[in-house]
């Protein structure tokens, strides 16, 4: 483990993907503004070429440029991250320190999260290339807006959220993590409300912002209490302090507050109320990012806090101290999400609630880690490896089918809206391939083999069951750890969720299209490419997910 | 050269179907209509080739084994490849006396179903879905890996869901969703049971063979995993299979699915998909948890009896021909449960042969219903009278099918029923009154429905009103061929049941001895 110090070239090499995003961000800010502007030296009439402002050069005035730059940046960053992942071993890890404080740590665990973030944002950026981030259909509006700077703004916000998310992934200090979280959150708040012409967009953005900032404030309050308790916000010091002192009323309260902050990010019940409004108000690629990358970011925070800080602690019965709380939260979240999704007529709200349900499944898996001290699983590491690997795999493949589903709705939005289930009607006849892709995403979300969603759900359930069955010699199922019942609740919930996922298929293939919505949809090559990538990922990782599972296991091992 | 025929029979139809579906989906509707006939022909040729391969395998002409080896040895044509190495998941295929008859049956029914629905004008996507269904069904029967088994188990739902949804009757939307959700719910619970079992094993493996060996080793000297756990896992696994079978009280999806499904879908559903449930019972819970089976013997018998009696009584009250046939399937599936619960080698063999015989007879019943619907646009039993007069072919096929289903001697169904009755008498004595009574009810509803459609009216025939005065057509040549083929096989296996019965008998004897059950 090498230890970098201060800023040097070594560090730039280590943090290649992050610097790539940063440079891309600067380019998007500067390049579209290049023009024949000049600078007059004061008091003289000498004008020096200054290249900013004035009449913009033709090459840089294209409204497509910011999008292309963003796609290129994300692709480059993703490529570097994947390159690192393929090369690295679990033992690798590089610390970035500043003034004797651990700021970042680059290892497989943080990198795989970056891969999730960048993949989601890359797909969303590709999908946004051809479509305006607004719903208006009048041609004069389009001209106005196309030439407007909104294109640049949109992609700048995407890249800042990418930067924020990667800071969260790398952070080794609660405060750094919080800064990254806020950077990403604020970018997404604006992205949600980017749709400012529509009431739904502004309303969703406002709600999301208000609830989100309250949750952040509560989390920050928790952080300050943690600091009060331990005198440091460094992960390793918090862990050591926890081991030495154990749970005190102060630390438990702090932990609770911090959990609220992250629970909002993963939209766990009862902190999920803003999510359906935000998802349905935002344009589809952004909603897809919220449901995948943003959720993975919250999950990452939860893992950092719960696993690194609290796993050394054990209850008298051999489980982590937060296990009961988290178990209840998981059960409520998955059930609530599924039942609410049953009654949603708006497909985006339906997907939002299904994303709440998926948050519940992930929380159930985290709960299982808390039962690590149970029988066969003789150390926290084994339980963590199994479950964390399953979670990583789940979040990784979720990018493909969750985002893909949102993108299909995005194609419909280009036609004039996807706010009712009936907007999907007749898609099977109008666009057979798009309908097939949507159906694949739906059954993957429900967990039907041979889709990636099945494999990920299988891994999560396997992780829970493995921890719950423990030594393997039970005299009855009642002897298994109670997290086994969470697995049962999970499969029952999967069955419930089948109702609303199948309904999408039925509407697409059974219902006649609405008035005025006949024939093929507006073309949009880039969004279709993104959907095709998602569909390929959904099927491919379901059939041959072995390599990715291996990668996730290594990444989970590097967390220890 | 060693060719992996089984994997080919699973993968090729699925790939062919995906290829055909993509090919046709790229075309505009006008061009697609031209593709109907070639696609149908392609599907037919592929299914015929699969039938040829299965038959040649049975005859020992290809591969390194024949029916002898399949009957006497454990698994033949076994091949194994690594699938997902990181989880220890393999692609393992093989057939034994339990699965081979089902594989052969699937390959037999596919071409016949395609012939029977040759003129349905179902468009270019119907037959590819049929191929996908066939491939997935064979996948279920040949899978020797738990993961692979489950993947194909669920995969069969997707083509069937679309077949019902796209070409079904009036309430197809409801029926398709009900079908999918019922079976999916049951199978996820089964999956949790399988996974729990996986982690409780001493040597964790997904291989069904190794699991069975491990279980029997532990069961010989006590209870594998402990009786309590064994019972719970047995219930969880059985639930998945009972819903698929279906047995009362989980049977309510079946009449809906059958009535709404298109003819071809019904034929495959009744012919093979229901058998997946019975097959799964033998392959997993019964082979793994014989002690739990002994504990639940009486309950399973009661479930079987209730299905049998309930199905038959409901049949009496049906006015819809297809619904009646669907409930008669529930009734016949009850026979399989009775066979299992008899815990006799004879009873098990009867159950296996019932699976096979019903797999040939019930498609014929549904083909008759389909022809009825196709030509007369009605399914009401009372809608038409005196069919013998104006549609002799359909009337004859109907009569033959009905007779075979109610167990006429020399036809395949009789063999299974007779064997069951004997075994049941050994096991439960005077309880035999109930299945005996049901045979009488079965005869009653079949004869009554025949009387009302075929004969009544005599010279003065009454064509169905739904024809609006048009001349009454008889079935077309393709349907005739399908009916003749099904009838021929019904007679063949009625006279020479030993073709597959010996194989099944060997399997049940060795299985019972292996599991330490019954008087084998």
Interface residues (C-beta under 8 A of the other chain):
Chain A: X432 X433 X436 X443 X446 X447 X448 X449 X450 X454 X455 X458 X459 X461 X462 X465 X466 X469 X472 X473 X474 X475 X476 X477 X480 X484 X487 X488 X491 X492 X494 X495 X498 X499 X502 X503 X505 X506 X509 X510 X544 X545 X546 X547 X549 X550 X553
Chain B: X25 X26 X83 X84 X85 X86 X87 X150 X151 X154 X155 X157 X158 X161 X162 X165 X166 X172 X173 X176 X177 X180 X181 X184 X185 X188 X189 X191 X192 X195 X196 X198 X199 X200 X201 X202 X225 X226 X228 X229 X232
